[in-house]
Amino acid sequence: MTAQIMTRPRPTAAGPDDDASRRLGQHLLDVVRRQDAAIPADRRVPRTVAEMRARLEAAGAAQDDVCPMCERWRCRCGEQSAAVARAAGGTVTT
């Protein structure tokens, strides 16, 4: 049985299933593009590397580096130390 499965020739002519798959793919692509166009520009998420780089450069984050202590782009070290001080009953001065 395995030999029959492996030696079966592939269909060469484009049948109705191929056309239906192509039309479904085109329909889904159209739906996604319409939905993407309906999203406001300030709420749209970058999907390509070029869009991500442009967004980082516009925000000025391209020149910043990761915090060496918390390894985050937006450092939360100050927020965490303030939370620990409050939990310990201390005062926080900024």
N, C-alpha and C positions, 0 to 999 in steps of 0.2 A: 504494500500500500504506500509506503514512504517513497518508493521508487516512482510510483505513478504521480505522486504530488510533485516531486522534484523535476520530473521530466515533462510535465505538462507545458505546452507552448503558451507563450503570452499572447493575448489578443493583439493584433496589429491595427485593426481598424477602430476608429473612434466610434463607440457605440452610444446609445442613448444615455447610459450612466455617466459617461464622460461629459456629455453636454449638460446634463442635470447638475453634476458636480461643479462645472465651470460657472453655470448660472447662479448656483447657490453661493459660491465663493464671491462672485461679483456683487450679489445682493448684500451679503454680510459686510463686504468692504464699503459699499454705499451707505449702509446703516451706521457703521462705525464712524465714517467721515461726517455724516450729518450730526451724529451725537457729539462728536468732537467740536464741530463748528458751533454747537449750541452752548458750549461751556465758555463762560467769560474768560477773557485773556488772563486776568489776575488769578484765576482759580485753576488754570490749566497746568498740568504737571509736565515737565520736560521729559521727552521719551528718548531722545538721541543724545549722544555725547556732545554734539555741537550745541544743542539747546541747553544742556546742563552747564557747559562751560560759559556760554553767554549769560546765563542766569547768575552764575557765581561772579563773573566779572562785573555785572551790573550791580550786584549787591556789595562788591568790594571784598568778598571773602576769598578771592583768588590770591591776594597778597598775604592773608593771614595763614597761620599754620595751626596744627592741632596742639591743644594744650598738653604739655608733657606730663602733667599729673593725672588728669582724668581722661586723656586721649579723646576728647570731643572737640568738634569744630566750634561749638558754642560752649565755652567753659562754664561749668557749673560748680567749680571748686568753692567760690565765694558763697553760693547759695547753700551748699552742703555744710560748710563750716558754720554758717549762721544758724542752720537748722540744728546742728549738734549742740551749739552753745545755748540755744533756746531750750532744748530738751534737757540740758544739764542744769538749767535754772540760771544761767549766766545772762549777761547783757551783751547786746550786739551793737558795736559802733561801726558806722561806715563813713 
